[in-house]
Amino acid sequence: MIIRQAPDLHGSEITPRSAYVSRRGLMVGALALAALPSTVRRAEAALPNVAKSPFVLDDKRTPLEDITHYNNFYEFGMDKDQPAKRAPGRLRTRPWTVRVEGECGKPGTFDVDDFIRRSALEERVYRHRCVEAWSMVIPWVGVPLGPVLQRFDPNSRARFVAFQTLFDPQQMPEESSRLIYPWPYTEGLRIDEAMNPLAFLAVGLYGDILAPQNGAPIRLVTPWKYGFKSIKSIVSIRFVEQQPPTLWNTVAPSEYGFYSNVNPTVDHPRWSQAKERRIGEFFRRPTLMFNGYGEQVAGLYTGMDLKKYF
């Protein structure tokens, strides 16, 4: 991947959001927005003062319609279209707080809206590679994860960072049963992975706040890993000494490793990872090692057998 400084043009101006949303979609969205309380309408407004990004891809961006209607968010259903149908009417994204605790000197809680107001937001266009062998190119808006974590003063015992999604079966109907999945959704990173400059906390995409089906109001983005590592709707971040359990690694450890780096040479037991289907394209393309971000992250895994620690 080539990272180059963006030109003197705001990231959201390069490809206007309106170019990707149908007229009908805009009308429906406007009617739905008008029916909401004023406090919610303010929260749904476009994000202000989003800086141009130093992370620029030449890849064509995936249309907003696809990003918001082709989702894995099993808390709202297993079909790709179910999150878009069910999450907006159920998930209450305001008010929303995230607690940060564990092996740190300054544990605390932050409100997402206050976090957005106080943060220097930027747009980053990242490749997104699903373990199911499809991919997208997404213009996320947010902040680097590392500096956020450093505010809480992790100590020398903080070797890993554990994340947890909201657990509320009334809002997330599939959480009402734990027969298949050990809800809530949990994920984790090694501390050096979390501090890598590519690790990102997203609060929006295409210049607006995240849609509920995309992990509103705040989610993790780790573009060199398979998409399920980028946990959605975060309510808890915890610094821990031992490798934390993660949902997919707990359910099927032989299929979903803790690291889950994009690796075209390590197949899923039920399909090849050598190629991927970019949403909107007919032909499959070769999968890139670390999803094309090897220059930035390969050093994290020096000396590791990436077939064993997949």
N, C-alpha and C positions, 0 to 999 in steps of 0.2 A: 504494500500500500504506500502511496505517495501522500505525504502530508505537506501541503503548501499553504502559505498565507493567503487568505481570501482577498480579492480585490476590494477597493473602497466602495463596496455596495453591500447593503444590509442583506443578510442571508435570506430573509423572508421575501425580499424583493426580486431575487434571482428567478424563482419560480412561484408566482403568485398563487396563494391558496385557492383563489376563485377559479383558476384554470383547471383545477382538479375536482371541483364539486359541481355536480349537475344542477341546473336551474331548479329542477323539482326538489332535489335534496336541500337546497338553500331555503325554498319555500316551506318545506316540512319542518326544517330546523327552526326557522323563524317563528312559525306558529307554536311549536313546542316550547320555545324559549319564552314567548310572550305569556304562556300560561303559568310560568313559574313565578314564585315570589321574587320580589326585587332583590333580596339579598343573594338569592341563588343566581339571578341573571348577572349580577355584578361579578360573581365568581367565575361565570362562564365567558367573561369578556376576553378578548385577545390579550396575551401577555405583553406588558409594556417593556420598552428599553432592552430588547434582545440584541446582544452584540453580534457582530459578524464573527464567524468561527475560523479558527486556525486549522480546523479539520475539514478538508474539502475533498470530495470524491468526484471523479469524472463520470461515475455511473449515473444513469438516469434514475431519478427518484420514483419510487412507487406512488401511484395516485392515492390521495387521501381516502377515497372511497374503498380501495382495497385494504389499506392499512386498518381501517376502522370496521371492516365487515368480514375479514378473514382472520379469525383470532383463535388462539388456544387460551381459554380461561375456564378451566374445568369446574370451577366453583359455580359457573352459570350454565354448564352443559358441555357435552363432549363434541357436538357438531360445530363446525367453524362459524356458522351464522348465528348460533344461539347466544353468544355473549352480546352481540350487537342488539339482539331482540330483547334480552332480559336484563342486562346490567343497567342500562340507562334509567329504567323505571324502578329499580330496586336499590342500587348502591348509592348511599348518601355520602357524598364526598366532602361535605362541609357541615359543621366544623370537623377538622381532622388533625390529630396530633400524632407524633412519632416519639416514642421514648427510646433513649439511648442509655445503656447501663452496662454492668459487668466490670471487666478489668480495666477501669479507667478512673482518672482522678476527678473528673467533673461530669458525673452522670446528670442527665436532665431530660427534659421533654421540650420539643419545639412544635409550634403550630405551623401548618403548611402554608397558610396565607401569609403569615408573618415571615416565614422562611423565604417565600417568593419575593416579597417586598424588599427584603434586606439583601438578597443575593444578586450577584452580577450574572444574570442569565446569559447564556450563549446558545446558539444553534449549532449542533453537530450532525453532519450527515454520515450515518454509519450503515454498513452492511448488517443485515440481520439474517442469521442462518438458523433455521429450525432443524432439530434432530430428525424430523420427518422428511428431510431432503427438499424442502422448499425454502425460498429466501425472498427478501425484500431489501430496499434501500430506503431508509427512514430519516427524515430531518427532525431529530429530537431537539427539545429545548430543555435546558437544565443547568446543572453545575457539576464540576468534577467531584467525585466522591471523597477522595483523599483529604482535601482541606476541610471538608465538613467533619469527617471523623476526627481529625486532629484537634478540633475545637473542644472535644471531650477528653483530651489528654489520656489516650490509651497507655497503659503501663507495659513493662517488659514481659508480663505474662499474657498479653493480648496477642496470641499467635494466629487467631482466626476471628472472623466477623460473621455472626449469625444473624439472619434476617427472618422476619415472620410477617405473613399476610394477615389481614383482618380475619377473625373468626366470628361470624355472625350468621347462623343458618337462616335467619329471617331475611337478611339481605342477599346472602349467597346460598341459594336453595340446595345446591348439591352438597353443601357441608352438613346437611341434616343427617346424612348417612356416613358412617366411618367404616363400612364393611369393605370398601375397596381401597380408599385412600385415607391415610392417617392425618386428616385435617387438624390444625390449619397448615397451609402451605408454608414450608420452611426451605431456606437456602443458605448457602455459606460460601465464603471465600477465605483463602489464606490472607493474612494481613498484608503481605507484599502485593498480592493481586488487587486487594481493595485500594491500596495506595497508588497503584499504577495510574498514570495520567489518563488512560483511556476509560477507566471505570467511571461511570456517570450516573448521577441521580437525575432522572427525567421528570419534569412536571408539565411538559407540553410537547406538542408536535405540530409542524406546519404553522408555528406562531401562535397557536391557541393552547389552552390548557388541555390536558389529556382527556380523552373520552373515557367513560367508565370501563368500557370493554378493553381499553388499552392499558389499564392498570392505574386509573386515577385514584387519588390525586398525585401520587408519587411512587415511582418504581425505579428499580435498578436496571442499568443497561451495561452489559459486558460484551462488546461486539466480537471478541475473539472466541467466545464460548457459544455453545448451542443456546438457543433462545430460552429454554426453560430455566436457565440459570438466572435470567433477568427477572427476578421476582416482582410481582405486581402488588399494588395497594398495600404498601408497607406500613405497619404500625409499630414495629419493634426492631431495633438494631442492638445487638449485644456483643461485646468483646469477650472472647472465651479463650481458654488455654488449650482445650482439646478440639479436634476436628468435630464440628457440630453435625448432627444428623440432618439430612435433607430429604424432602419428600420422595423424589424419584429414586434416589440412591437407596432409600429404605424399602420402597416397594419392589424394585427390581435391580439389585446391585450389579448383576451380571450384564445389564443392558445400559445402565446410566451411572457412570462413574462420578465421583465427587468433583473432579476437575472439569470434565465434559468440554474440553477444548475441541474446537472444530479440527478434525483430523481426517482427511480423505483416505488414509491408509488403514484406518480402524473402522471396519463395518459395524453397523448395528447387527445384532444376531439375526434380524429378520429382513434387512435390506442393506444395500450398498450405500456408502457415504461418498463414493468417488465423484458423483455428479449431483447437481441440484437443479431444481426448477425455479427460476426467478418468476415470481408472480407477474403475469402480463406477457410472458414470453412463451413461445411454442417449444423451442428446442432447449434441452438441458445443457448446462454449462459445467465445466470442471469445478469441483470444490477446491478452494484455496486453503492451504495449511494455515491454521489460526485465523481462518476467514479473511486472509490477506493482511493481517496485522502482525506478522511474525517479527518484523523489524522492531516493533515496540514491545512485544511481550515474550519472545522466544527465550530471552535471558532469564526469565522467571523460572524456567524449567530445565536449566542446565544440569546435566547429570541424571535426569529422570528418564526412565523408560516410559515413553508416552503411549506405548501399547499396554503396559501394565497399569500405569496411573492415567487411565483414560477419563 
